């Protein structure tokens, strides 16, 4: 910088001239304008939609009602379910009604027959017999129908134990009772056949009997023999069910012959209803037909259980 008075050159930072002492005035520095800051374009931030997790719905499975099995063993379960079926229950109820009605009406029917004989024929001493029977006919009827009553009790024991889902077993004592009753009937029928045979032989040795007598006796003996065979086949069917329950193995042996006889005897009773209708006969016919259907269904059940059993062992 130069002094404006004496022209002496001084340093740019000096405030006074070194020669004359003149106050130096520093030249004005150009004012630097701050640089104009260009606005930087900033893309506005794209606001991302906040992700909201959908509400988690608690899965509540809808369980269908599961029927409690009658038994953990599939064979025994099938047999118990079959013995507790509505058809078996209806057959047992009809059989019971028939037994109760017969027991209640037989004594009156017998007494009416004796009174009719007394009025029409007038047999001497029949009045005294009627008076004696009037006091004991109900008890005698009960004794005569005791096997039928025992069969009814055996049926109810079987159905009752089949309906019990709390037990994993099935009691076969009811069916065994029926078997015992049938065996007793077979024994008495066999004795009757033996008596008839010896009686016929005794008469034929003493008298000259007509051929008609022999035909009648042969028919009676053949009918009794057929009854023995029928009871035996019933016991075979009962034994098949009892063995299947006890061994838990589906065993064949239910007699188709018994089923056919049930249909025949039940149908014959239905045919006679218009001529001699009684409530006991109607219930007995319906029960007999139901038992025939039960045997047919049981044979199908055993076949299905046998197939499932054999398949499970492969």
C-alpha positions in Angstrom: 0.0 0.0 0.0 1.4 3.6 -0.9 1.0 6.6 1.4 -1.3 9.2 -0.1 0.8 12.0 1.3 4.4 11.2 0.7 4.0 8.3 -1.7 6.1 5.9 0.6 5.3 2.3 0.1 4.1 0.6 3.2 2.9 -2.8 4.1 -0.6 -3.6 3.5 -1.2 -4.2 7.2 0.3 -0.9 8.4 -2.0 1.7 9.9 0.4 4.7 9.5 3.0 5.6 7.0 6.5 4.8 8.1 7.9 8.0 6.4 5.5 10.8 7.3 3.2 9.1 9.8 0.1 9.7 7.7 -2.8 7.5 8.6 -3.2 5.0 6.0 -6.6 3.9 4.9 -6.8 0.3 3.8 -8.3 -0.2 0.4 -11.8 -1.6 0.6 -11.9 -5.2 0.1 -14.5 -6.4 -2.4 -17.4 -7.8 -0.5 -17.8 -11.4 -1.5 -21.3 -12.3 -1.9 -22.1 -15.6 -0.3 -22.6 -18.1 -3.0 -26.2 -18.5 -3.8 -27.1 -22.0 -2.8 -29.3 -23.6 -5.3 -32.1 -25.5 -3.8 -31.5 -29.1 -4.1 -34.6 -30.9 -5.3 -35.5 -33.6 -2.9 -38.1 -36.1 -3.9 -40.7 -36.1 -1.2 -40.4 -39.3 0.7 -42.9 -41.9 -0.4 -44.8 -42.9 2.6 -45.0 -46.6 2.7 -48.3 -47.9 4.0 -47.7 -49.3 7.4 -48.1 -53.1 7.3 -50.7 -54.3 9.6 -50.6 -58.0 10.3 -54.1 -59.4 9.9 -55.6 -60.4 13.2 -54.9 -64.1 13.9 -58.1 -66.0 14.3 -57.9 -68.6 16.9 -58.7 -71.9 15.2 -61.3 -73.7 17.1 -61.8 -77.2 15.6 -65.4 -78.3 15.4 -65.4 -81.9 16.6 -68.2 -84.1 15.5 -69.8 -86.0 18.3 -68.0 -89.3 18.5 -70.1 -92.2 19.5 -68.5 -94.1 22.3 -67.7 -97.6 21.3 -69.4 -100.5 23.1 -66.0 -102.2 23.4 -62.3 -101.6 22.5 -62.2 -104.9 20.7 -63.7 -104.5 17.2 -65.3 -107.9 17.2 -66.9 -107.6 20.6 -67.9 -104.0 19.8 -69.7 -105.2 16.7 -71.5 -108.0 18.6 -72.5 -105.7 21.5 -73.8 -103.1 19.1 -75.8 -105.7 17.2 -77.3 -107.1 20.4 -78.3 -103.6 21.5 -79.8 -102.8 18.1 -83.4 -101.5 17.9 -84.6 -104.7 16.1 -83.3 -106.9 18.9 -84.9 -104.7 21.5 -88.3 -104.7 19.6 -88.2 -108.5 19.3 -87.5 -109.0 23.0 -90.3 -106.5 24.0 -92.8 -108.3 21.7 -91.7 -111.7 23.2 -92.2 -110.3 26.7 -95.6 -108.9 25.9 -96.7 -112.2 24.4 -95.5 -114.1 27.5 -97.2 -111.7 30.0 -100.5 -111.7 28.1 -100.5 -115.4 27.7 -99.8 -115.8 31.4 -102.6 -113.5 32.3 -105.2 -114.9 30.0 -104.5 -118.7 30.0 -106.0 -119.3 33.4 -109.2 -117.6 32.3 -109.3 -119.5 29.0 -108.9 -122.9 30.8 -111.6 -122.1 33.3 -114.0 -121.0 30.6 -113.3 -124.3 28.8 -114.1 -126.3 32.0 -117.3 -124.3 32.6 -118.3 -125.0 29.0 -117.7 -128.7 29.3 -119.7 -128.7 32.6 -122.6 -127.0 30.9 -122.6 -129.0 27.7 -121.7 -132.5 28.8 -122.3 -132.4 32.5 -119.6 -134.9 33.5 -120.2 -136.1 37.1 -117.7 -134.6 39.6 -116.5 -132.0 37.1 -117.9 -129.2 39.4 -115.5 -130.3 42.1 -112.6 -130.4 39.7 -113.5 -126.9 38.5 -113.6 -125.6 42.1 -110.2 -127.1 42.8 -108.6 -125.8 39.6 -110.0 -122.3 40.2 -107.7 -121.9 43.1 -104.6 -123.4 41.6 -104.9 -122.7 37.8 -102.8 -119.5 38.0 -100.0 -121.3 39.7 -100.2 -124.2 37.3 -100.1 -121.9 34.4 -97.0 -120.2 35.8 -95.3 -123.6 36.2 -96.1 -124.6 32.7 -94.8 -121.3 31.3 -91.7 -121.3 33.4 -89.4 -122.2 30.5 -90.8 -119.4 28.4 -90.4 -117.0 31.3 -86.8 -118.2 31.7 -86.1 -117.5 28.0 -87.5 -114.0 28.4 -85.2 -113.3 31.4 -82.3 -114.6 29.4 -83.1 -112.3 26.5 -83.3 -109.3 28.8 -80.0 -110.1 30.5 -78.3 -110.3 27.0 -79.8 -107.0 25.8 -79.1 -105.3 29.2 -75.4 -106.2 29.2 -75.1 -105.2 25.5 -76.5 -101.7 26.2 -73.9 -101.2 29.0 -71.2 -99.1 27.4 -69.3 -98.7 30.7 -68.3 -102.3 30.5 -65.7 -103.6 28.0 -67.1 -107.1 28.2 -70.4 -108.8 27.5 -72.1 -111.3 29.8 -73.4 -114.4 28.0 -75.2 -115.9 31.0 -78.6 -115.0 29.5 -77.9 -116.9 26.3 -76.6 -119.8 28.4 -79.9 -119.8 30.3 -81.8 -120.1 27.0 -79.5 -123.0 26.0 -80.2 -124.8 29.2 -84.0 -124.4 28.8 -83.7 -125.8 25.2 -81.6 -128.8 26.5 -84.3 -129.5 29.1 -87.0 -129.4 26.4 -84.9 -131.7 24.2 -84.6 -134.2 27.1 -88.3 -134.2 27.9 -89.2 -134.4 24.2 -86.9 -137.4 23.8 -88.5 -139.1 26.8 -91.9 -138.4 25.2 -90.8 -140.1 22.0 -89.5 -143.1 23.9 -92.8 -143.4 25.8 -94.9 -143.2 22.7 -92.7 -145.8 20.9 -92.9 -148.3 23.7 -96.6 -147.6 24.2 -97.3 -148.2 20.5 -95.2 -151.4 20.5 -97.1 -152.6 23.6 -100.5 -151.9 22.0 -99.5 -153.5 18.7 -98.5 -156.7 20.5 -101.9 -157.0 22.3 -104.3 -155.6 19.7 -104.8 -155.6 16.0 -104.4 -151.9 15.3 -105.5 -150.2 12.1 -103.0 -148.6 9.8 -104.4 -145.2 10.6 -103.2 -145.5 14.2 -99.7 -146.2 13.1 -99.8 -143.2 10.7 -100.9 -140.9 13.4 -98.3 -142.2 15.9 -95.6 -141.9 13.3 -96.6 -138.3 12.5 -96.6 -137.4 16.2 -93.2 -139.0 16.8 -91.8 -137.4 13.6 -93.1 -134.0 14.8 -91.4 -134.5 18.1 -88.2 -135.5 16.4 -88.3 -132.4 14.2 -88.8 -130.3 17.4 -85.6 -131.8 18.9 -83.7 -131.0 15.7 -85.1 -127.4 15.8 -84.0 -126.9 19.4 -80.6 -128.2 18.6 -80.1 -125.8 15.7 -81.3 -122.9 18.0 -78.6 -124.0 20.5 -76.0 -124.1 17.8 -76.9 -120.5 16.8 -76.7 -119.4 20.5 -73.4 -121.2 20.9 -72.0 -119.4 17.8 -72.8 -116.0 19.4 -71.5 -117.1 22.9 -68.2 -118.4 21.4 -67.7 -115.2 19.3 -68.2 -113.1 22.4 -65.9 -115.1 24.7 -63.1 -115.7 22.1 -63.5 -112.3 20.4 -63.3 -114.2 17.1 -66.2 -114.0 14.6 -67.4 -117.6 14.4 -69.8 -119.0 11.8 -72.6 -121.3 12.8 -75.8 -119.3 12.9 -78.4 -121.6 11.5 -80.3 -120.5 8.4 -82.7 -123.3 9.1 -83.8 -121.6 12.3 -84.3 -118.3 10.4 -86.5 -120.0 7.8 -88.6 -121.8 10.6 -89.1 -118.4 12.3 -90.5 -117.0 9.1 -92.7 -120.0 8.5 -94.1 -120.2 12.1 -94.5 -116.4 12.4 -96.2 -116.3 9.0 -98.6 -119.2 9.9 -99.6 -117.3 13.1 -100.3 -114.2 11.1 -102.5 -116.2 8.7 -104.6 -117.5 11.6 -105.1 -114.1 13.2 -108.3 -113.3 11.2 -109.9 -116.5 12.5 -108.7 -116.4 16.1 -107.3 -113.0 16.9 -105.5 -112.5 20.2 -103.0 -109.9 21.2 -100.7 -112.6 22.5 -100.7 -114.4 19.2 -100.0 -111.1 17.3 -97.0 -110.3 19.6 -95.7 -113.8 19.3 -95.9 -113.8 15.5 -94.2 -110.5 15.2 -91.4 -111.5 17.7 -90.8 -114.8 15.8 -90.5 -113.0 12.5 -88.1 -110.4 14.1 -85.9 -113.2 15.4 -85.7 -114.7 11.9 -84.6 -111.3 10.5 -82.1 -111.0 13.4 -80.5 -114.4 12.5 -80.1 -113.2 8.8 -78.5 -110.0 9.9 -76.3 -111.8 12.3 -74.9 -114.0 9.6 -74.1 -110.9 7.5 -72.4 -109.3 10.5 -70.2 -112.4 11.2 -69.2 -112.4 7.6 -68.2 -108.8 7.7 -66.4 -109.1 11.0 -64.5 -112.2 9.7 -63.3 -110.3 6.6 -62.1 -107.3 8.8 -60.4 -109.7 11.2 -58.6 -111.5 8.5 -57.6 -108.2 6.8 -56.2 -106.9 10.1 -53.9 -109.9 10.5 -52.2 -109.5 7.1 
